[in-house]
Amino acid sequence: MLALVAALCATLVPNPYADRVLVVINGDSTASLMLGADYLKERGVKDKLIVHCQDSSQNAGLETINYSNFHEEIETPLRAYLSKHPKIDFIVLTKEIPIRIPDAPGIGLSNNRPSVDSYIAAFDYDKVPGAFKISINDSGFKGTSWANRFWDSHERFSHAKFGGYLVTRLDGYTIDDARLLVRYAIQSEQEKPAGRILIDSKVSYPTDQLSHQPVPVFAVQPDPKDPGKASLADVGYNDYDKDMNKAAELLQARGLPVQLDTNPVFVTGQDLMGYCSWGSNDPKFDADNYHKLRFAPGGIAETAVSTSGRTFLPTTGGQSLIADLIQDRVTGVKGYCDEPLLTAIASPSILFDRYTKGWTLAESFYAASRWTGWEDIVIGDPICQPYGR
């Protein structure tokens, strides 16, 4: 009985970040309306914005929205709301809001398309002193993005300090999948995290080769007076493996349960608080083991997969999808609506370090991401904070 009372009391404790969250709901989608209402009630969030746009669940083509429609139906009312509510730091997009924009102005993509989420995350970056617009030209993929000002920060996020917003999404194959993202987030804050973090790297590296990880955004810190000469650092395949090794080393040093697996076999795991792998880019990728992954409440994940967030509709073929990890009960995960390049994949050493130090889910993923206004999609309740209590 005492345990039951304690659990009920815990559910009544409001998340301290709730008054900094805005929920964006597609008024033309039943699922979006339901999810938005659930989130507002369960988290005690007061700020909501109902927009009217195409329902992305009808077919895969509607997951892409032309900029003219995005601007009229989402961007304009959202900017108007944010201008009157300067306290907002976190924005939650709900299921059946489109995921990508093919012709966003100022992005200059030749064969890639930014996510709706990341485009919103970079709102007003063009007005922030010290913000660097970056040109991307690698392996035939070209585009323009922003260097994330919150990258590798040791200071907690606020829009006033860093500019932009931390945008996440409640999505999945079904409305129940999306609902559970919030339920697990809340549950994780009521119990001590006990699961391990599984890092499936292809190679093991000694400590003395990890000192330069993670690779920074710029090869040389650019001169604010001459941003046109900014040179991006290159993240190679070996760098990502080293970053995974460093994540394991950092967590081990703090006494946290972590497993660094460098066996060629693509492993699976149960009751995970964290997961990182090459996903279907692993030469030994095992789809069955990928689908057998199971997460504890509060568990988060990142996979170095180019198009892992290309759709949230049932599909076959192609690279591994984060929608499958949502179905496997992950609480937070990052994916990409098109080819982002390896540099855009979240740094595992920063991601798991910040998260296990008590930062929110959104802060952890964004601090680990070098670019914004790009192709990133962060799934989950932004203020989920299992290690913060």
C-alpha positions in Angstrom: 0.0 0.0 0.0 2.8 2.4 0.9 4.5 1.7 -2.4 1.3 2.4 -4.3 0.8 5.7 -2.5 4.4 6.7 -3.3 3.9 5.9 -6.9 0.6 7.9 -7.1 2.3 10.8 -5.3 5.2 10.7 -7.8 2.7 11.1 -10.7 1.5 14.3 -9.2 4.9 16.0 -9.1 5.0 18.2 -12.2 8.0 18.2 -14.4 9.9 21.5 -13.8 10.3 22.1 -17.5 6.6 21.8 -18.3 6.0 25.6 -18.6 8.8 25.8 -21.2 7.1 23.4 -23.6 4.8 24.2 -26.6 2.8 21.3 -28.2 2.0 21.7 -31.9 -1.1 19.7 -33.0 -2.4 19.1 -36.5 -6.1 20.0 -36.2 -6.9 18.0 -39.3 -5.6 14.7 -37.8 -7.6 12.7 -35.2 -4.4 11.0 -34.0 -2.6 14.3 -33.6 -5.5 15.8 -31.6 -5.6 12.8 -29.3 -1.9 12.7 -28.7 -1.7 16.4 -28.1 -4.5 16.3 -25.6 -2.9 13.3 -23.8 0.4 15.0 -23.6 -1.0 18.3 -22.3 -2.9 16.4 -19.5 -0.1 14.0 -18.5 2.7 16.5 -18.4 0.7 19.5 -17.2 1.7 21.6 -20.2 -0.4 24.7 -20.9 1.0 26.0 -24.2 -0.5 24.5 -27.3 -0.9 25.5 -30.9 -3.3 23.9 -33.3 -2.3 24.2 -37.0 -4.1 22.8 -40.0 -2.0 20.9 -42.6 -2.0 17.7 -44.6 -2.4 14.5 -42.6 0.9 12.7 -43.3 -0.5 9.3 -42.4 -2.6 9.0 -45.5 0.3 8.0 -47.7 4.1 8.3 -47.9 3.9 11.2 -50.3 2.1 13.3 -47.7 5.0 12.9 -45.3 6.7 15.6 -47.5 5.2 19.1 -47.5 6.0 21.9 -49.9 7.5 25.0 -48.4 4.6 27.2 -49.5 2.1 25.1 -47.6 4.5 24.7 -44.6 5.0 28.4 -44.5 1.3 29.3 -44.5 0.0 26.4 -42.4 2.8 25.8 -39.8 5.6 28.3 -39.9 3.5 31.6 -39.8 1.2 30.6 -36.9 4.1 29.0 -35.0 6.4 32.1 -35.3 3.5 34.3 -34.2 2.9 32.2 -31.1 6.6 32.0 -30.2 7.0 35.8 -30.6 4.4 36.2 -27.8 5.7 33.4 -25.6 9.5 34.0 -25.2 9.8 31.4 -22.4 9.3 28.5 -24.8 12.5 26.4 -25.2 11.0 23.0 -26.2 8.6 22.3 -29.1 6.7 19.0 -29.4 5.4 18.0 -32.8 2.6 15.4 -32.8 2.0 12.4 -35.1 0.7 13.1 -38.6 2.5 16.5 -39.1 4.7 16.1 -42.2 8.4 15.3 -41.7 10.3 17.0 -44.5 10.3 20.1 -46.7 11.7 19.6 -50.3 12.1 23.3 -51.2 12.9 25.2 -48.0 14.4 28.7 -48.8 17.8 29.5 -47.5 18.7 25.8 -47.2 19.9 25.4 -50.8 19.7 21.7 -50.9 20.5 20.1 -54.2 19.5 16.5 -53.5 18.6 16.5 -49.8 15.6 17.8 -48.0 15.5 19.2 -44.4 13.2 17.8 -41.8 10.3 20.0 -40.6 11.6 19.4 -37.1 15.2 20.6 -37.7 14.0 23.5 -39.8 11.9 24.8 -36.9 14.8 24.1 -34.5 16.9 26.7 -36.4 14.2 29.4 -36.4 15.8 32.9 -36.1 19.4 31.5 -36.3 19.9 34.1 -39.0 19.4 36.8 -36.4 21.7 35.3 -33.7 25.1 37.0 -33.5 27.9 34.4 -33.9 25.7 31.9 -35.7 27.5 30.2 -38.6 25.8 29.1 -41.8 27.7 26.2 -43.2 28.0 24.8 -46.7 27.9 21.0 -47.1 29.5 19.3 -50.1 30.4 15.7 -49.5 30.2 12.6 -51.6 27.8 14.3 -54.0 25.5 15.6 -51.3 25.2 19.3 -51.2 23.3 21.6 -48.9 23.4 24.5 -46.4 22.8 24.2 -42.7 23.7 25.9 -39.5 26.4 25.0 -37.0 24.5 24.1 -33.9 25.3 26.7 -31.2 24.3 24.2 -28.5 26.8 21.5 -29.7 28.9 20.0 -26.9 27.5 22.6 -24.4 28.2 22.1 -20.7 25.5 24.7 -20.0 21.8 23.8 -20.0 19.7 25.0 -22.9 17.6 28.1 -23.2 16.3 29.8 -26.3 17.5 33.2 -24.9 21.0 31.9 -24.5 21.6 29.8 -27.6 18.8 30.8 -30.0 16.7 28.2 -31.9 14.6 25.6 -30.2 14.8 22.0 -29.1 12.2 20.3 -31.3 11.1 16.7 -30.8 8.3 14.6 -32.2 5.8 12.0 -30.8 5.5 9.6 -33.6 5.6 5.9 -34.6 3.8 3.3 -36.7 0.6 3.6 -34.5 -0.9 6.1 -32.1 -0.3 3.7 -29.3 3.4 3.6 -30.2 3.5 7.4 -30.0 1.5 7.4 -26.7 3.9 5.1 -25.0 6.8 7.5 -25.6 5.2 9.8 -23.1 4.1 7.0 -20.7 7.6 5.5 -20.6 9.1 9.0 -20.1 7.0 9.6 -17.1 7.5 6.1 -15.7 11.3 6.5 -16.0 11.2 9.6 -13.7 9.5 7.6 -11.0 12.1 4.8 -10.6 15.8 4.5 -10.5 17.3 3.7 -13.9 18.6 0.1 -13.7 19.2 -1.0 -17.3 22.5 -1.1 -19.1 23.7 0.9 -22.1 24.6 -1.3 -25.1 27.2 0.1 -27.5 27.7 -2.1 -30.6 31.0 -0.8 -32.2 32.8 -2.6 -34.9 36.3 -2.0 -33.5 37.9 -1.6 -30.1 40.4 1.2 -29.6 42.8 1.9 -26.7 42.3 4.9 -24.5 45.2 6.9 -26.0 43.4 7.0 -29.4 40.2 8.5 -28.0 41.4 11.9 -26.8 40.3 13.7 -30.0 36.8 12.4 -29.8 34.2 13.6 -30.6 35.3 15.4 -33.7 34.4 19.1 -33.5 32.1 20.9 -35.9 35.0 22.9 -37.6 38.4 21.8 -38.6 39.6 25.2 -37.3 37.5 27.5 -35.3 36.2 30.1 -37.8 36.7 33.8 -37.6 33.3 35.5 -36.9 34.3 38.3 -39.1 34.9 36.0 -42.0 32.4 33.1 -41.7 32.7 32.3 -45.4 36.1 30.6 -44.7 34.7 28.2 -42.2 36.0 24.7 -42.8 34.0 21.7 -41.6 35.8 18.9 -39.8 35.4 15.5 -41.3 34.0 12.6 -39.3 35.3 9.3 -40.7 34.0 5.8 -40.0 36.8 5.1 -37.6 35.9 8.3 -35.8 32.4 7.2 -35.1 33.7 3.8 -33.8 36.2 5.7 -31.6 33.4 8.0 -30.3 31.4 4.9 -29.3 34.4 3.6 -27.5 34.8 6.9 -25.7 31.2 6.8 -24.6 31.7 3.4 -23.0 34.9 4.6 -21.3 33.2 7.7 -19.9 30.2 5.7 -18.5 32.5 3.0 -17.1 34.5 5.6 -15.3 31.3 6.9 -13.6 30.3 3.4 -12.5 27.3 3.1 -14.9 26.3 -0.2 -16.4 27.6 -0.2 -20.0 28.5 -2.9 -22.5 30.9 -2.2 -25.3 30.5 -5.0 -27.8 33.1 -5.2 -30.6 32.3 -8.8 -31.6 31.5 -9.0 -35.4 28.1 -10.4 -34.5 25.3 -7.8 -34.5 24.0 -8.2 -31.0 20.7 -7.5 -29.3 19.8 -6.6 -25.8 16.9 -6.4 -23.3 15.9 -3.7 -20.7 18.3 -1.1 -22.2 18.7 2.4 -21.0 20.8 3.2 -24.0 21.7 1.8 -27.4 24.1 2.8 -30.2 25.1 0.9 -33.3 25.7 1.2 -37.0 22.2 -0.3 -37.6 21.8 -1.7 -41.1 25.2 -0.2 -42.1 26.9 -2.8 -39.9 28.4 -5.4 -42.3 27.0 -8.1 -40.0 23.6 -6.5 -39.5 21.0 -8.9 -38.3 17.4 -7.7 -38.8 16.0 -10.3 -36.4 18.3 -9.1 -33.6 17.5 -5.5 -34.4 13.8 -6.2 -34.0 14.5 -8.1 -30.7 16.0 -5.0 -29.0 13.9 -4.1 -25.9 14.2 -0.9 -23.9 13.6 0.0 -20.3 11.5 3.1 -19.6 13.6 6.1 -20.4 15.9 4.2 -22.8 17.3 6.2 -25.7 19.1 5.2 -28.9 21.0 6.4 -31.9 22.0 4.5 -35.1 24.4 5.7 -37.7 21.9 5.1 -40.5 21.4 7.6 -43.3 17.6 7.4 -43.7 16.5 5.9 -40.5 13.7 8.5 -40.1 12.6 8.6 -43.8 9.1 7.3 -42.9 6.8 6.5 -39.9 4.5 4.4 -42.1 4.8 0.6 -42.4 7.1 -0.2 -45.3 9.5 -2.8 -46.5 13.1 -2.7 -47.8 15.7 0.0 -47.4 17.8 0.9 -44.4 16.8 0.1 -40.8 14.2 2.5 -39.3 13.8 4.2 -36.0 10.1 3.5 -36.2 11.0 -0.2 -35.4 12.9 0.9 -32.3 9.8 2.9 -31.2 7.9 -0.3 -31.6 10.5 -1.9 -29.4 9.6 0.6 -26.7 12.5 3.0 -26.9 11.6 6.3 -25.1 13.8 8.5 -27.3 15.7 8.1 -30.6 17.2 10.2 -33.4 16.7 9.6 -37.1 17.1 11.4 -40.4 14.6 12.0 -43.2 17.3 11.9 -45.9 21.0 11.4 -46.2 22.5 13.5 -43.4 26.2 12.5 -43.8 28.0 10.9 -40.8 29.0 14.2 -39.3 25.3 14.9 -38.6 24.8 11.7 -36.6 24.7 12.4 -32.8 27.9 11.9 -30.9 27.4 8.9 -28.6 29.9 10.1 -26.0 28.1 13.5 -25.6 24.6 12.0 -25.9 25.0 9.4 -23.1 27.2 11.6 -20.9 24.6 14.4 -20.8 21.6 12.1 -20.5 23.0 10.1 -17.6 24.0 13.3 -15.8 20.4 14.3 -15.6 19.9 16.4 -18.7 16.6 16.2 -20.6 16.1 13.9 -23.6 16.0 16.9 -26.0 19.1 18.6 -24.4 21.1 15.4 -24.7 20.3 14.7 -28.4 20.8 18.4 -29.4 24.0 18.8 -27.5 25.3 15.8 -29.3 24.4 17.1 -32.8 26.7 19.3 -34.8 24.2 20.8 -37.2 20.7 22.2 -37.0 18.3 23.2 -39.8 19.3 19.9 -41.4 17.6 16.5 -41.6 17.4 15.5 -38.0 14.3 14.1 -36.3 14.4 13.6 -32.6 11.6 11.3 -31.3 10.3 11.4 -27.7 9.1 13.6 -24.9 11.7 16.5 -24.8 11.6 16.9 -21.0 12.1 13.2 -20.2 14.7 13.1 -17.5 15.1 9.7 -15.8 18.6 10.4 -14.4 17.6 13.9 -13.1 15.7 13.0 -10.0 
